[in-house]
Amino acid sequence: MKYGFFLALAGVILCGGCQSDPVPSGSEGSVTKLTLSAGLPEAEATKTALGAEESGNFDILWKAGDRISVNGALSNAVAAADNGKKQVDFTITASLSAPYKVLYPGTTSDNVISLPATQNYVADSFDPAAAAAYGTAVKNGNKYGAKLNNFCGYIRFALKGSATLSKIELNSLGSEVLYGNFTLATDAEGFTGAFAGGTPGTLNYSFGSGLTLKGTDTYIYIALPAQAYAAGIEALVYQTDGAFMRLKFWGSGCELHSTDIIGFQSKTYAAGRTENLFGIDGLDVEDGGEPTAAPPGITVATFNVYQQDSRESSDRDYIYLTNEIVRTTLGKAIAETGADIIGFNELDGNFQNGKTYSLKTLAEAQGFTDYTWELNHPDDIDRDGNVVFGYSYSTSNKYADGFAYKTSAFTVSDHNYVWISHSSDNTYYDSRSDAYSNSGAPETTCAYAKFKHNVSGKQFYFFVTHTTTLDHAGSEVGAEKVNGKYDAEDPAIAARRLRIINNVKYFTSQKAGNLPYIVVGDFNFGPYIDTKKTKVQPLYTAMSNGGFVNAYDEVKAAGNLSGFYNNYPGTQTGCNWGAESFLTNGKYPQFRIDHIFLHDGSSQGITAQSYKTIRTAFDYNDGEKSVCPSDHLPVVSYITFD
């Protein structure tokens, strides 16, 4: 609905009673000097600045520096003494012939209005550069009068909250043009009111160095060409950190008239939220618009896909990928994560796209479509120069990392991988020159990508790592000892593993900067060393320090962890090193060594809201055993942006 009419020149009709100097003798249709006393009437009118609102209408006033033009000839500028007046005299000194076509802002063209591609925020008003108006001066006795019409109508809405805004991007969902050069149609009498032209694309609205919202409404006025908007307008309101709130005006469309200021509801700003706005009679009829939806979020998963394609046994081939049921179950396990982003560890070359056991093919067969697969981290040359897929210390043990993400949900940049040092502090390698002898064995790598969430505009980093050394056997409760000791009790082993963890933390923090980030993978350690959960694993403590929180711990602390996971926290299926992947009767059912770690960064927070493992399996030997496609269970968490 229309919020009000302009009672001056700010967005509707600038009706001006206009006077001229006496017309020279013999020059009935031409003048050499025209003085227009542009008065703003008591009915609909517009100009370049809003005055006070009264009874739903606004006075719109001339501002110092305003200029009009007649037939492309510029007038003088409004003097400082006339700032804020409804009526100002403009003088144009030029040889002019009828029809006298008047434009605001003044231009050297006689029938082109230019709307800027970027409008600028003005407190409680609008950008005067977009307050375009046009009209034709006609003779009335010994004077000339012009009735100026606004080229634009206006939308007015209010936001409040605590965010600092940087800009707004507006698009017409029906592809109507919002800025550029518009050619006004003319005939022998002057302007007809029709127009053509403009530039397709996004109209920007700038808050300059930033506008910090407050607890009360901040009003925003945006000028739009007066025309029908068949599918409405969409606005992305950006915070300074790049996150945005989406506003949709009208939905089914609306006709915006040059006499309109359309008022919309006040809303509390919440990045990632979408609000549909409809015109109202007054902004005070809405209570402020508390958030109507949960914060934006994504589903994140991690899955160590234990490679099982090369070991065959006549009596145990049911656990290998040579078995169609195993391949189908592997695809189901991936699909049932429902993940927007999923990290993978222990990738064998045959899992690569187009290869024998392509994870992409197996997952897509189970409905896991619209994903981009980045599995080649690192690349396909091992330390001996052999063409394989992952880096390995034997032909049967390959440890590449990778990830997949929902293509339509994210924009990805800056993705690659590094090697993590186990011999030097604060060290990682982006080439293999020193990696083989200094990054563990098998080599510890960390794949990464910078993501932008397309719905909310939130940016974050995602890291996938697999922290291990050859000495990893004592990684968790119940594992075999090395030289009679758990690894955490062996100083040399513990020092190497602790350095790897600290270097993972160092690299991820250096890469992510002030953005939030998520680190997932098979860490080969859990919270405790002993089965009674009394001896804390120092590696877990080291990872948790410095701003990291484990998704499991955060969900449990909030009281949202399912009781099942208090009793069965494990992320391994129970397989032993003979490769059995039994979900029941397994050897290590209490292992929780696969993790999703979150770090808020300094720009915004992220929170784990839920936690689960995917226990997809198939029955073997008439249900005697439940068999999983890997010795690790996929771990899943729903994570929101605060």
C-alpha positions as CSV (number, residue, x, y, z in Angstrom):
1,M,0.0,0.0,0.0
2,K,1.1,3.6,-0.5
3,Y,2.7,5.0,2.6
4,G,2.2,8.6,1.6
5,F,2.5,11.3,-1.0
6,F,5.4,13.7,-1.4
7,L,4.6,17.3,-0.7
8,A,7.8,18.5,-2.3
9,L,10.4,17.2,-4.8
10,A,11.7,13.9,-3.4
11,G,10.0,11.2,-5.2
12,V,6.7,12.0,-6.8
13,I,5.5,15.1,-8.7
14,L,7.4,18.3,-8.5
15,C,4.6,20.7,-9.4
16,G,6.2,24.1,-9.9
17,G,4.5,27.4,-10.7
18,C,7.1,28.8,-13.1
19,Q,7.7,32.4,-14.2
20,S,10.0,33.8,-17.0
21,D,11.3,37.1,-18.0
22,P,9.2,38.9,-20.6
23,V,9.4,37.1,-24.0
24,P,11.4,39.2,-26.4
25,S,9.4,40.8,-29.2
26,G,9.0,38.5,-32.2
27,S,10.2,35.5,-30.3
28,E,6.9,33.9,-29.1
29,G,8.4,30.4,-29.2
30,S,11.9,31.1,-28.0
31,V,13.7,32.9,-25.2
32,T,17.3,33.9,-24.3
33,K,16.8,33.9,-20.6
34,L,14.3,31.8,-18.6
35,T,13.7,32.2,-14.9
36,L,11.6,29.4,-13.4
37,S,10.3,30.1,-9.9
38,A,9.9,26.5,-9.1
39,G,7.3,26.4,-6.4
40,L,6.3,23.3,-4.6
41,P,2.5,23.1,-4.2
42,E,0.3,21.9,-1.4
43,A,-0.6,18.7,-3.2
44,E,1.6,15.9,-4.5
45,A,5.1,17.0,-5.3
46,T,8.7,16.0,-4.9
47,K,12.2,17.3,-4.6
48,T,15.6,16.4,-3.3
49,A,15.3,16.2,0.5
50,L,12.6,15.0,2.8
51,G,11.1,17.4,5.3
52,A,9.1,16.5,8.4
53,E,6.3,13.9,8.0
54,E,2.8,15.2,8.7
55,S,-0.3,13.0,8.4
56,G,1.5,10.4,6.3
57,N,2.8,13.0,3.8
58,F,6.2,14.6,3.5
59,D,7.5,18.0,2.6
60,I,10.3,17.6,0.1
61,L,12.6,20.5,-0.1
62,W,15.2,22.1,-2.4
63,K,18.8,21.7,-1.3
64,A,21.7,24.0,-1.8
65,G,23.6,23.1,-5.0
66,D,20.5,21.7,-6.8
67,R,20.4,22.6,-10.5
68,I,17.7,22.0,-13.2
69,S,18.1,22.2,-17.0
70,V,15.9,23.3,-19.8
71,N,16.5,21.7,-23.2
72,G,20.0,20.7,-22.1
73,A,21.0,24.1,-20.7
74,L,21.9,24.2,-17.0
75,S,20.5,26.6,-14.5
76,N,22.2,28.3,-11.7
77,A,22.6,26.3,-8.4
78,V,20.4,26.7,-5.4
79,A,22.1,29.1,-3.1
80,A,22.8,28.3,0.6
81,A,20.3,30.9,1.6
82,D,17.6,29.0,-0.2
83,N,18.4,25.6,1.2
84,G,15.3,23.8,2.6
85,K,12.8,26.0,0.8
86,K,9.8,24.8,-1.1
87,Q,10.1,27.5,-3.8
88,V,13.4,28.6,-5.5
89,D,14.1,30.8,-8.6
90,F,16.2,29.1,-11.3
91,T,17.7,31.1,-14.1
92,I,18.8,29.5,-17.4
93,T,20.7,31.8,-19.8
94,A,20.7,30.2,-23.3
95,S,18.9,30.4,-26.6
96,L,15.9,28.1,-26.0
97,S,13.1,27.1,-28.3
98,A,9.8,25.5,-27.4
99,P,8.9,23.0,-26.2
100,Y,10.8,23.8,-23.0
101,K,11.8,20.4,-21.5
102,V,12.8,20.7,-17.9
103,L,14.9,18.0,-16.2
104,Y,16.2,17.5,-12.6
105,P,19.0,16.9,-11.9
106,G,20.3,19.3,-14.5
107,T,21.8,17.6,-17.5
108,T,23.2,18.6,-20.9
109,S,20.7,16.3,-22.6
110,D,17.2,17.5,-23.3
111,N,15.5,14.1,-22.9
112,V,17.7,11.7,-21.0
113,I,17.6,11.1,-17.3
114,S,20.5,9.3,-15.7
115,L,20.0,7.2,-12.5
116,P,23.2,6.3,-10.7
117,A,24.2,2.6,-10.5
118,T,25.0,3.3,-6.8
119,Q,22.8,5.2,-4.5
120,N,24.2,6.5,-1.2
121,Y,22.6,6.4,2.3
122,V,21.3,9.7,3.6
123,A,19.9,9.7,7.1
124,D,16.1,9.9,7.1
125,S,16.1,10.8,3.4
126,F,17.2,9.6,0.0
127,D,20.1,10.1,-2.3
128,P,19.4,13.4,-4.2
129,A,21.3,12.0,-7.2
130,A,18.4,9.6,-7.8
131,A,15.6,12.1,-7.2
132,A,15.0,12.6,-10.9
133,A,12.1,14.7,-12.2
134,Y,10.9,16.0,-15.6
135,G,8.3,18.3,-17.1
136,T,7.5,20.7,-19.8
137,A,7.3,24.5,-19.3
138,V,4.2,26.1,-21.0
139,K,3.3,29.7,-21.5
140,N,0.6,31.1,-19.4
141,G,0.1,34.8,-20.2
142,N,3.4,36.4,-19.9
143,K,4.8,33.7,-17.7
144,Y,5.9,30.1,-18.1
145,G,4.8,27.3,-15.8
146,A,6.1,23.8,-15.6
147,K,4.7,20.8,-13.8
148,L,7.5,18.5,-12.9
149,N,6.9,14.8,-12.5
150,N,9.0,12.4,-10.5
151,F,10.7,9.8,-12.6
152,C,11.0,7.5,-9.5
153,G,8.9,6.2,-6.7
154,Y,10.5,5.2,-3.4
155,I,10.5,2.2,-1.1
156,R,11.0,2.9,2.5
157,F,11.8,0.3,5.1
158,A,13.4,0.2,8.6
159,L,16.0,-2.1,10.2
160,K,17.2,-2.3,13.7
161,G,19.7,-4.5,15.6
162,S,23.4,-4.4,16.2
163,A,24.9,-5.3,12.9
164,T,27.1,-2.9,10.9
165,L,25.9,-2.7,7.3
166,S,28.1,-2.1,4.3
167,K,25.8,-2.1,1.3
168,I,22.5,-3.4,-0.3
169,E,22.3,-5.1,-3.6
170,L,18.8,-4.8,-5.3
171,N,17.6,-6.8,-8.3
172,S,14.2,-6.7,-10.0
173,L,13.0,-10.3,-10.1
174,G,11.1,-9.5,-13.3
175,S,14.2,-8.1,-15.0
176,E,13.0,-4.5,-14.9
177,V,15.9,-2.0,-15.2
178,L,16.8,0.0,-12.1
179,Y,19.5,2.4,-13.2
180,G,21.3,3.8,-16.2
181,N,20.3,6.3,-18.9
182,F,16.6,6.5,-19.6
183,T,15.4,8.2,-22.7
184,L,12.1,10.1,-22.2
185,A,9.6,10.1,-25.1
186,T,8.6,13.5,-26.5
187,D,6.2,15.0,-29.0
188,A,5.4,18.5,-30.2
189,E,4.0,19.3,-26.7
190,G,7.0,18.1,-24.7
191,F,7.4,14.9,-22.6
192,T,4.8,12.2,-23.0
193,G,5.6,10.3,-19.8
194,A,6.8,7.2,-21.6
195,F,10.5,6.1,-21.4
196,A,12.9,3.5,-22.6
197,G,16.5,2.4,-21.9
198,G,18.3,1.8,-18.6
199,T,21.0,-0.7,-17.8
200,P,20.2,-4.3,-16.7
201,G,21.8,-5.5,-13.6
202,T,22.2,-4.9,-9.8
203,L,21.5,-1.6,-8.2
204,N,23.8,-0.9,-5.4
205,Y,23.0,1.1,-2.3
206,S,26.1,2.1,-0.2
207,F,26.5,2.8,3.5
208,G,29.9,4.3,2.9
209,S,32.3,3.3,5.7
210,G,29.5,1.4,7.4
211,L,26.3,2.0,9.2
212,T,25.8,0.4,12.6
213,L,22.2,-0.3,13.4
214,K,20.7,0.4,16.8
215,G,17.8,-0.8,19.0
216,T,15.4,1.6,17.3
217,D,14.5,1.8,13.6
218,T,16.9,3.2,11.0
219,Y,15.0,4.2,7.9
220,I,16.2,3.5,4.4
221,Y,14.8,5.2,1.3
222,I,15.7,3.8,-2.2
223,A,14.6,5.4,-5.5
224,L,13.3,3.1,-8.2
225,P,12.0,4.0,-11.6
226,A,8.2,4.3,-11.6
227,Q,7.0,1.2,-13.4
228,A,5.4,-2.2,-12.8
229,Y,7.6,-4.7,-11.1
230,A,6.1,-8.0,-12.2
231,A,7.8,-10.2,-9.7
232,G,8.9,-7.7,-7.1
233,I,12.3,-6.6,-5.8
234,E,14.9,-8.6,-4.0
235,A,17.5,-6.9,-1.7
236,L,20.5,-8.4,-0.2
237,V,21.5,-6.3,2.9
238,Y,25.2,-7.0,3.6
239,Q,27.1,-6.8,6.9
240,T,30.7,-5.6,6.7
241,D,31.9,-9.2,7.1
242,G,30.1,-10.2,3.9
243,A,27.1,-12.0,5.4
244,F,23.7,-10.8,4.3
245,M,20.0,-10.8,5.0
246,R,17.6,-11.3,2.1
247,L,14.5,-9.0,1.8
248,K,11.8,-9.6,-0.9
249,F,9.5,-6.7,-1.6
250,W,5.9,-7.4,-2.8
251,G,6.4,-11.0,-3.8
252,S,3.8,-11.1,-6.6
253,G,4.7,-7.7,-7.9
254,C,3.4,-4.2,-7.7
255,E,3.1,-1.0,-9.7
256,L,5.3,1.7,-8.3
257,H,3.9,5.2,-9.2
258,S,5.9,8.4,-9.2
259,T,3.6,9.7,-6.5
260,D,4.4,6.8,-4.1
261,I,6.5,6.2,-1.1
262,I,5.8,2.6,-0.3
263,G,6.4,1.9,3.3
264,F,7.4,-1.6,4.5
265,Q,7.6,-3.4,7.8
266,S,10.4,-2.7,10.3
267,K,12.6,-5.8,10.8
268,T,15.3,-6.8,13.2
269,Y,18.4,-7.5,11.1
270,A,19.5,-11.2,11.1
271,A,22.1,-12.3,8.6
272,G,21.1,-15.4,6.7
273,R,17.4,-14.8,7.2
274,T,14.9,-14.2,4.4
275,E,11.9,-11.9,4.9
276,N,9.0,-11.2,2.6
277,L,7.9,-7.6,2.9
278,F,4.6,-6.2,2.0
279,G,3.5,-2.5,1.8
280,I,1.7,-1.2,4.8
281,D,-0.1,2.0,5.8
282,G,2.4,2.9,8.5
283,L,5.6,1.5,9.9
284,D,4.2,1.6,13.4
285,V,1.7,-1.2,12.8
286,E,4.5,-3.8,12.9
287,D,6.2,-4.7,16.2
288,G,9.7,-4.6,15.0
289,G,10.1,-8.0,13.4
290,E,11.9,-10.3,15.7
291,P,13.6,-13.1,13.8
292,T,11.1,-15.6,12.4
293,A,13.5,-18.3,11.5
294,A,16.5,-20.1,13.1
295,P,20.0,-18.8,12.3
296,P,21.3,-20.1,9.0
297,G,23.2,-23.4,9.1
298,I,24.9,-26.2,7.2
299,T,25.2,-29.9,7.7
300,V,28.9,-31.0,8.0
301,A,30.2,-34.6,8.0
302,T,33.5,-36.4,8.1
303,F,34.0,-40.0,6.9
304,N,37.2,-42.0,6.9
305,V,36.7,-44.4,4.0
306,Y,38.9,-47.3,4.8
307,Q,40.2,-48.6,1.5
308,Q,39.3,-52.2,1.1
309,D,39.6,-52.9,-2.6
310,S,42.9,-54.8,-2.8
311,R,42.6,-57.4,-0.1
312,E,40.5,-60.4,-0.9
313,S,39.8,-63.6,0.9
314,S,37.7,-66.5,-0.1
315,D,35.8,-66.5,3.2
316,R,35.6,-62.8,3.9
317,D,35.1,-61.1,0.5
318,Y,31.8,-59.7,1.9
319,I,33.7,-56.8,3.5
320,Y,35.5,-55.7,0.3
321,L,34.4,-53.4,-2.5
322,T,34.5,-56.2,-4.9
323,N,31.1,-57.0,-3.4
324,E,28.2,-55.0,-4.9
325,I,26.4,-54.9,-1.6
326,V,29.4,-53.3,0.0
327,R,29.6,-50.7,-2.7
328,T,25.9,-50.0,-2.4
329,T,26.1,-49.7,1.4
330,L,29.1,-47.3,1.0
331,G,27.0,-45.0,-1.3
332,K,24.1,-45.2,1.2
333,A,26.4,-44.3,4.1
334,I,27.5,-41.1,2.3
335,A,24.0,-40.2,1.1
336,E,22.5,-40.7,4.5
337,T,24.7,-38.0,6.1
338,G,22.6,-35.5,4.3
339,A,25.7,-33.3,4.4
340,D,26.2,-30.0,2.7
341,I,29.9,-30.5,3.0
342,I,31.6,-33.8,3.8
343,G,35.3,-34.5,4.3
344,F,37.0,-37.8,3.4
345,N,40.1,-39.6,4.7
346,E,42.1,-42.6,3.5
347,L,41.2,-42.2,-0.1
348,D,42.5,-44.9,-2.4
349,G,43.0,-44.0,-6.0
350,N,40.1,-46.2,-7.0
351,F,37.7,-43.8,-5.2
352,Q,38.6,-40.9,-7.5
353,N,36.0,-39.7,-10.0
354,G,35.6,-42.1,-12.9
355,K,37.7,-44.8,-11.3
356,T,36.7,-48.3,-10.3
357,Y,34.9,-47.5,-7.0
358,S,34.2,-43.8,-7.7
359,L,32.7,-42.3,-4.5
360,K,30.8,-39.8,-6.7
361,T,29.2,-42.6,-8.7
362,L,28.3,-44.7,-5.6
363,A,26.8,-41.7,-3.8
364,E,24.9,-40.4,-6.8
365,A,23.3,-43.8,-7.2
366,Q,21.8,-43.3,-3.8
367,G,20.4,-39.8,-4.5
368,F,23.4,-37.8,-3.3
369,T,23.4,-35.5,-6.3
370,D,24.3,-31.8,-7.0
371,Y,27.8,-32.2,-5.4
372,T,31.2,-31.1,-6.5
373,W,33.9,-33.7,-5.6
374,E,37.4,-32.6,-4.7
375,L,39.2,-35.8,-3.9
376,N,42.6,-35.3,-5.3
377,H,44.3,-33.9,-2.1
378,P,47.2,-34.4,-2.3
379,D,47.9,-35.5,-5.9
380,D,48.8,-38.8,-7.5
381,I,52.6,-39.2,-7.1
382,D,53.9,-41.1,-4.1
383,R,57.3,-40.6,-2.4
384,D,58.9,-43.2,-4.7
385,G,57.6,-41.5,-7.8
386,N,54.9,-44.1,-8.4
387,V,51.6,-43.0,-9.9
388,V,49.1,-43.8,-7.2
389,F,46.5,-41.6,-5.6
390,G,47.3,-40.9,-2.0
391,Y,50.7,-40.7,-0.4
392,S,51.6,-44.0,1.1
393,Y,54.3,-45.9,2.9
394,S,53.2,-49.1,1.3
395,T,51.2,-50.0,-1.8
396,S,48.2,-51.0,0.3
397,N,47.9,-48.0,2.6
398,K,47.0,-44.8,1.0
399,Y,46.1,-41.7,2.9
400,A,44.8,-38.9,0.6
401,D,42.2,-36.4,1.9
402,G,39.4,-34.8,0.1
403,F,35.9,-33.4,0.3
404,A,32.6,-33.0,-1.5
405,Y,30.1,-30.1,-1.3
406,K,26.7,-29.2,-2.5
407,T,27.3,-27.2,-5.7
408,S,24.2,-25.0,-5.5
409,A,24.7,-24.1,-1.9
410,F,28.3,-22.7,-1.9
411,T,30.8,-20.6,-3.8
412,V,34.3,-22.0,-3.3
413,S,37.6,-20.3,-3.6
414,D,41.2,-20.8,-2.5
415,H,41.1,-24.6,-2.3
416,N,44.3,-26.7,-2.1
417,Y,46.3,-28.8,0.4
418,V,49.5,-28.7,2.4
419,W,51.7,-31.1,4.3
420,I,52.0,-30.8,8.1
421,S,55.4,-31.0,9.7
422,H,56.1,-33.4,12.6
423,S,59.7,-32.2,13.1
424,S,59.5,-28.4,13.3
425,D,57.1,-26.1,15.2
426,N,54.8,-23.8,13.3
427,T,55.7,-25.4,10.0
428,Y,53.8,-26.7,7.0
429,Y,54.8,-27.3,3.4
430,D,53.0,-26.4,0.2
431,S,55.4,-28.4,-2.0
432,R,56.8,-31.9,-1.6
433,S,60.4,-30.7,-1.4
434,D,60.7,-31.3,2.4
435,A,57.4,-33.0,3.0
436,Y,58.4,-36.6,2.8
437,S,60.9,-36.6,5.6
438,N,59.2,-34.0,7.8
439,S,55.5,-34.5,7.7
440,G,54.9,-37.9,9.3
441,A,54.7,-41.3,7.9
442,P,52.4,-41.7,6.1
443,E,52.5,-38.0,5.4
444,T,50.0,-35.9,7.3
445,T,48.2,-33.5,4.9
446,C,45.5,-31.0,5.3
447,A,43.1,-30.2,2.4
448,Y,41.2,-26.9,2.6
449,A,38.7,-24.6,0.9
450,K,37.2,-21.2,1.5
451,F,33.4,-21.4,1.3
452,K,30.7,-18.8,0.9
453,H,27.3,-19.9,1.9
454,N,25.1,-18.7,-0.9
455,V,21.9,-18.4,1.1
456,S,23.3,-16.4,4.0
457,G,26.5,-15.0,2.5
458,K,28.5,-16.4,5.5
459,Q,32.1,-17.1,4.7
460,F,34.2,-19.7,6.5
461,Y,37.1,-22.2,5.9
462,F,36.8,-25.9,5.9
463,F,39.8,-28.2,6.6
464,V,40.2,-32.0,6.2
465,T,43.1,-33.7,7.9
466,H,44.3,-37.2,8.9
467,T,46.7,-36.9,11.8
468,T,48.8,-40.0,12.3
469,T,52.4,-41.3,12.3
470,L,53.7,-44.8,12.0
471,D,53.4,-44.9,15.8
472,H,49.7,-44.4,15.8
473,A,48.7,-47.8,17.2
474,G,48.3,-46.5,20.7
475,S,45.9,-43.9,19.7
476,E,42.9,-44.6,21.8
477,V,41.3,-46.6,24.6
478,G,42.1,-50.3,24.3
479,A,44.6,-49.9,21.5
480,E,47.7,-52.0,21.4
481,K,50.7,-50.6,23.1
482,V,54.0,-49.6,21.5
483,N,57.0,-51.0,23.4
484,G,54.7,-51.7,26.3
485,K,53.3,-48.1,26.5
486,Y,50.5,-46.1,25.1
487,D,51.7,-43.5,22.7
488,A,50.8,-40.7,25.1
489,E,53.1,-42.4,27.7
490,D,56.1,-42.6,25.2
491,P,57.8,-39.2,25.2
492,A,59.2,-39.5,21.7
493,I,55.9,-40.6,20.1
494,A,53.9,-38.1,22.1
495,A,56.2,-35.2,21.1
496,R,55.8,-36.0,17.4
497,R,52.1,-36.3,17.5
498,L,51.7,-33.2,19.7
499,R,53.7,-31.2,17.1
500,I,51.5,-32.4,14.3
501,I,48.4,-31.3,16.2
502,N,49.9,-27.9,17.0
503,N,50.9,-27.5,13.4
504,V,47.4,-28.3,12.2
505,K,46.2,-25.6,14.6
506,Y,48.8,-23.2,13.4
507,F,48.1,-23.7,9.7
508,T,44.4,-23.5,10.0
509,S,44.5,-20.3,12.0
510,Q,47.0,-18.7,9.6
511,K,44.8,-19.7,6.6
512,A,41.4,-18.8,8.1
513,G,42.4,-15.4,9.5
514,N,39.4,-13.9,11.3
515,L,36.9,-16.1,9.6
516,P,35.3,-19.0,11.4
517,Y,36.5,-22.4,10.4
518,I,35.8,-26.1,10.7
519,V,38.5,-28.9,11.0
520,V,37.3,-32.4,10.4
521,G,39.0,-35.8,10.0
522,D,40.4,-38.9,11.6
523,F,42.6,-37.6,14.4
524,N,43.5,-41.1,15.7
525,F,42.9,-39.9,19.3
526,G,39.9,-39.4,21.5
527,P,39.2,-37.7,24.8
528,Y,40.6,-40.4,27.1
529,I,43.3,-43.0,27.2
530,D,41.9,-45.5,29.8
531,T,38.7,-47.4,29.6
532,K,37.4,-45.8,32.8
533,K,37.6,-42.4,31.2
534,T,39.8,-41.1,34.0
535,K,43.0,-40.4,32.1
536,V,42.7,-37.5,29.6
537,Q,44.3,-37.8,26.2
538,P,46.7,-34.8,26.0
539,L,46.4,-34.7,22.3
540,Y,42.7,-34.1,22.6
541,T,43.3,-31.4,25.2
542,A,45.9,-29.7,22.9
543,M,43.4,-29.6,20.0
544,S,40.6,-28.4,22.2
545,N,42.7,-25.5,23.5
546,G,43.0,-22.2,21.6
547,G,39.4,-21.6,20.6
548,F,38.5,-25.0,19.3
549,V,35.4,-26.9,20.5
550,N,34.4,-30.4,19.5
551,A,30.9,-30.7,18.1
552,Y,30.2,-33.7,20.3
553,D,31.2,-31.8,23.4
554,E,29.3,-28.6,22.5
555,V,26.1,-30.5,21.8
556,K,26.4,-32.5,25.0
557,A,27.1,-29.4,27.1
558,A,23.9,-27.8,25.7
559,G,21.9,-30.8,26.7
560,N,21.1,-31.8,23.1
561,L,23.1,-35.0,22.8
562,S,21.0,-38.1,22.3
563,G,21.3,-40.5,25.2
564,F,22.4,-43.1,22.7
565,Y,25.7,-41.3,22.2
566,N,26.4,-41.1,25.9
567,N,26.4,-44.9,25.9
568,Y,28.0,-45.4,22.5
569,P,30.3,-42.4,21.7
570,G,32.4,-44.4,19.2
571,T,33.1,-43.5,15.6
572,Q,34.7,-46.8,14.7
573,T,32.5,-49.7,13.6
574,G,34.5,-52.1,15.7
575,C,36.8,-53.5,13.0
576,N,40.2,-54.8,13.9
577,W,43.3,-54.6,11.8
578,G,42.2,-57.7,10.0
579,A,39.7,-55.3,8.3
580,E,36.4,-56.7,9.6
581,S,33.9,-53.9,9.7
582,F,31.3,-55.4,12.1
583,L,29.0,-52.9,13.7
584,T,28.3,-55.4,16.5
585,N,30.7,-57.7,18.4
586,G,33.5,-55.4,17.4
587,K,36.9,-54.9,19.0
588,Y,36.8,-51.1,19.6
589,P,33.2,-50.0,20.1
590,Q,34.1,-47.1,22.4
591,F,36.6,-45.4,20.0
592,R,35.7,-41.8,19.2
593,I,38.6,-40.8,17.0
594,D,36.9,-39.0,14.1
595,H,36.0,-35.4,15.0
596,I,34.4,-32.2,13.9
597,F,36.2,-29.3,15.5
598,L,34.8,-25.7,15.3
599,H,36.6,-22.4,15.7
600,D,34.6,-19.2,15.8
601,G,37.3,-16.9,14.4
602,S,37.0,-13.3,15.4
603,S,34.3,-12.1,12.9
604,Q,31.4,-14.3,13.9
605,G,30.5,-17.4,15.8
606,I,29.5,-20.9,14.7
607,T,27.7,-23.4,16.9
608,A,27.2,-27.2,16.7
609,Q,23.5,-27.8,17.2
610,S,23.4,-31.6,16.8
611,Y,25.6,-34.7,16.6
612,K,25.2,-38.2,15.2
613,T,27.0,-41.0,13.5
614,I,25.6,-42.9,10.4
615,R,25.4,-46.6,11.2
616,T,24.5,-47.8,7.7
617,A,25.2,-51.5,7.5
618,F,24.1,-54.7,5.8
619,D,23.4,-58.1,7.3
620,Y,25.8,-60.9,6.6
621,N,25.2,-64.6,7.1
622,D,21.5,-64.4,7.6
623,G,21.8,-61.5,10.1
624,E,24.5,-63.0,12.2
625,K,26.6,-59.9,11.8
626,S,26.0,-56.3,10.8
627,V,28.7,-55.2,8.4
628,C,29.7,-51.6,7.6
629,P,31.4,-50.5,4.4
630,S,34.3,-48.9,6.4
631,D,35.9,-49.3,9.8
632,H,34.8,-45.7,10.5
633,L,31.3,-44.4,10.9
634,P,30.4,-41.1,9.2
635,V,30.1,-38.3,11.8
636,V,27.5,-35.6,11.2
637,S,26.8,-32.2,12.9
638,Y,24.4,-29.4,12.0
639,I,26.3,-26.1,12.5
640,T,24.7,-22.7,12.6
641,F,26.2,-19.3,12.0
642,D,25.5,-16.9,14.9
